[in-house]
Amino acid sequence: MSFVRLALWFRPLLVFLVLLFITYYKGTNKSSNSSMLPCGGLLTQHKWESLNLNISRQTHLFLEMKDFFWKKHPSNQTLPYGIKGNEPLLLKIFSSVQVNYKVPDNIENLRCRTCVVVGNGFSIKNTSLGSAIDKHHVVIRLNDAPVRGYEEDVGGKTTMRLFYPESATYHPNPENNPDTLMVLVPFKQEDLHWLKAILYKEKIVSKGFWKRPPLKWLGDTSKIRVLNPHYLYQTADRLLHIPLHSNNRMSHVVFCLFVLFPKPVHPTTGILAVFVALNYCDVVHIAGFGYPSSKKQNHRIHYFGHDTIKSMKNSYHDVEREADALKRLEDLGAIVFLHPHT
């Protein structure tokens, strides 16, 4: 009698385990050409725990007024890693009805988001990944990387494009979709002044930029978003473990670090985009990442244009450190490359 009762007690558990196995099998039994991977809750949670990066999907991707206005504990970091000292300027920017922080509902309400970060590297050339890339819910592109003419390899869909004023284009519409979110990465105060001038149709001052930004911008300002500097800070501090240098007066400790490391190092837009995707997406694929061997100084580094590895000689990026970080993320299963890489 006790055995019968025990069997009846275990029956619901057995049914649950069978259903769980069937669901998992259906999710994983897909062709290798599919750009979608299963969003198993336990699997996803395990990835985040393995990363040990304090990743929180509760943090908004984009700045909004409540992040810096009426806040008890304002940011203690200056740009590019915080908004300290720029609150009045941001208040003016967000007073414009043209800028908001929302992600389209059709993406925000997804129970499982599959995302791909398309890097600008030469490694994506001749991969024919375009159709696989476009199948993802979210496609993140970087700076002024072109799409037209390269669709077979890089796809034609763009959900978000991370950029700086120096990498903005005068007329962004041809290389983006009508609903593409143009995500400004504020690196210095001049970047915010540029955005404010765009929104209020003021004269743009090009002083303070390493490359002259567009003095006019024909894009849809309602699609502009401002990335929360929290993500650049976390990318530098938690993922890359690089010393952080403030743009304002340096503390004694930071000054000592600056003496030891005379040239400050900052994350690339690419590794930043990967970290953003890890926070926002359940499945993260990447393509077009990786640089050729530094011994091949004339090797092209982008799938477009003619820049070579030699042009990165005076770069403020540590590409070897970033390559190690990507390898670590890949080994943990947090990201998946869509093409072979070294």
N, C-alpha and C positions, 0 to 999 in steps of 0.2 A: 504493500500500500504506500509506504514512504517513497519507494522507487517511482511509482506512478506520479505522485505529487511532485517529486523532484524533476521528472521529465516534463511535466506541464509547466513548471516554473522556468525551465531552460528553453522551452519552445520559442517564446518571443525573442530571446536573445539570439537563438540560432537563425531565426528569420531575418533579424536585423543584420547579422553578419553576412548572410547570403546576399541580401540586397546591397550591402556596402561593397562586397566583392564584385557584384555585377556592375554597379555604377563605376567603380574604379577600372574594371576591365574595359568597359565601353569607352571610358575616357582615354585610356592608354592605347587601345587597339586601333590606332589611326595610322595612316600612311606616313612615311617619313617626310613626304613633301608638304604636309599640312603645316601651316604657320601657327596653329593653335595647340596649346598643351592643356591638360586637365588642370583645373583650379581646385585641387583637393585641399580642404581646409587644414587638415593635419600636416600635409606636405608643405603648404605655404607657411604655416606657423613655424614649422621646423626650420625652414630656410631663414626666417627672420631671427630666430633664436641663435642659429649657427653664425650669423653675421656678427652678432655682438656689437651692433652699431647704435643701439637705442633708437632704432627706426620706429617712428610713430605715424601711422596713417591718419592720425587725428589732426595733424598740422596742415593748414591750408596751403596749397601750392602758391597762391598769389597773395600779395599784400592787400589788406583791406584796412579801412580807417580804424577799426577797433583794435588793430594790431599795435597801434602807436598812439592813439588818442584815448584819453580817459583810462589809461592803463596804469595800474599801481606800480608795476615793475618794468619800466621802459628798457629798451635795448642798451646794453653797456658796451656794445661794439660799434665802431664806425664802419662806413663802407670800406670794402665790399662785403664785410661779414656782419654788418648790423646797420641800423638806421639812426644811431645816435648823432644828434646835431642836425639832422635833416627833417625833423618832424614838421616844422612850418612849411617847408617846400612840398613835402608829401601831402600835407593837409590841403594845400592849394591844388595839387594835382588831382586828389580824390574829390575835391569839390566840383570838379568837372563831371557832368553827367555821362561823359563819353567813356570813362574808365570804370570798370567794375572788376570783381574778383571771381566771377562765376565760370564754371566749366559747363558746357552744354549738357542739358538734362539727359540726353540719350547716351552720354558717356558717364556722367556722374552717377546715374542710377543703376549702372550695370553691377550685377552681383559678382562678376568676374571680368577683370579688364586684362586683355592681352595687348601688350605694347612692344614696340620695336623702336630702338634708337638708331637712326641711320647716321653713321659717322661720315666724314668727308674723305676718308682714306682711300688711297689708290687700290687697296685690296678688294674693294667692291666692284671694280671694273671687270667686265666680261663674266659676271656671275649669273646673270639672267634671274636675279632675285626679285625683280619688280613686282610680279604678280603675287608672290608670297608676302612681300612687305605690305602690299595694299590690303591684305586680308586681315591685318591686325586692327583692333578697335582704335588704338592710338598710335600714330606715327609721329615721332619727334625728330625734327631736323635742326640743323645747326647753322647759325649765321647766314651767309649769303649763298649757301650751296645751291646750285641750280638743279632744276628738275626737268625742264623742257629739253628734249634731245637725249636725255639719259634714262628715260622711263623704264627701258628694258632691264636695266641693272638696279636702279634705285626706287622704282615705282613712281606713281604720280600723286599719291595721297599725302597730305600734310595736315595733321591735327594741331600740332604746336610747333612753332619755330622759335628757338631761343636765340637772341641776338643782342649785340651791343650797338650803340649809335654808329660806331666805326664800321660795323658789318651790315648796317641797314642799307637798303637800296631805295633809290628815289621813287621807284614805282614797283612795289613788291607784288602786285596782283598777278602778273604773268607766271610767277614761280610758286604760287600758293593757291589753295582752294578758297572759294568765297567765305567759308566758315573757319579758316585757319586762325588760330589764336597766335598773335604776335607777342611773344613773351620777352619783355625787356629784362636783361640781367643788369641791375644797377651796380656798376663797379666803382664809380666815383661821383662826386656831386655834380660834375658837368653833365653826366648822363641824365640826371633828373631835370636839370635845367633845359636840356635838349628836349626831353619829353614834354615839359611844361610849355615850351615854345611851340611845339607841334600842336598841342591841344588848344592853345589860346591864339594860335596864328601870330605869334610874335617873331621878331627877328632872331635868328639863330646865330649865336656867337661860336665860331669854330675853335677858339683858343682853348687849350687844355686837352685836346684830343690828339692821339698819336697819328691819326689819319682823319682827314676832314669828313665829318658825317654829312648826310644829305641836308642841304639847307632848306629843302621843301620835301614833304612826304605825301605821296598820293594814296597811301593805304587807308583802310577803313579804321578810324580811330576807336570805334566801338569794339574792335577785336583786340585792342592792346591790353595786355596784362603786365603786372610788375611782379617778378619772381621774388618770393620771400627770401631775404639774404640768409635766413636760417639754413637753407640748403647748401649754399656755398660754404658757410662756416662748418657745417657738419661734414661736407665732402673733404675740406682741407684738414680739419682737426681729427675726425673720427676715421675716415677712410684712408687718407694719404699720410696723416701724421706729419704735416709740415708746419714749421713755425709760422704763426700769424703775426703780420705787421699791421699796425694801425696807420691810417692815413693822417691822423692828427698827431699831437705830441706823443712821443713814445715813452713808455715807462722805462725805468732803469733795467728791468729784466729784458724787455723787448729790445732795448738799445744794445745790451750785451749780445743778444741773439743776432742782431743786425751786424755787429762787428764780426761775429763768427761766420755769418752767411750774408755777405755784402749785397748780393742780389736777391731780392725777395722772390719767392716761388709761389705761384697761384695755380689753382686747378684750371684745366682747359674746359671749354664749353662742353666738350664731349663727355668727360668724366662727370661733370656736373649733371648733365642730362641723364646719365646712367643712374646717378644717385637719386635724382628726382623720380625716375621711373621705378626704382626699387621701393620708394615710399608710396607711390600712387598706384602701382599696377600689381596684379597677381602673378602674371607671367611676363618676364622681361627677356626679349631677344635683342641682340645687337648685330650690326653689320657695318663694315667700312671702318673698323677700328684697327689700330696698329700702324707703326711706322717702319719703313725699311731700315736695314742695318745702317748705322751711322757711318760705316766705312764707304757706303755708296752715296757720296755727297751729291751726285747729280741725279739721283733717283727721284722721280716725282712723288710727292706726298699726298696729293689729292686726286680724285677721279676726274677733276676738271682743272683748268688752268695749267700753269707751268711752274708753280713753286716746287722747289727741291728741298731735300733734307738740309742742304747748306743754308737755306734761308732761316732755319730754326736755330742757328748758332747762338744768337743773342736772345733767344726766347726766355720768357719768364715762367716756363713750364718745365717740369721734371717728367719727361716722357717715360723714362725707365721706371720711376716710382709708380706712375699710372699703369704701365703695363703689368707690373707686379700685382697691383690692386685688382685689375681685371682678371688676371690669372687666379687670384684667390677667390674672387666672386664666382668664377667659372667652376673651380674645383668644388665649391660649396653647393653648386647647382642653383645659385641665385640668378645667374644669367646664362643664356645659351647663345653661342655664336651661330649665325645662319650660314656661314661658309667656312671652309678650312682656313686656318691661320697658324702663324708661327709664334 
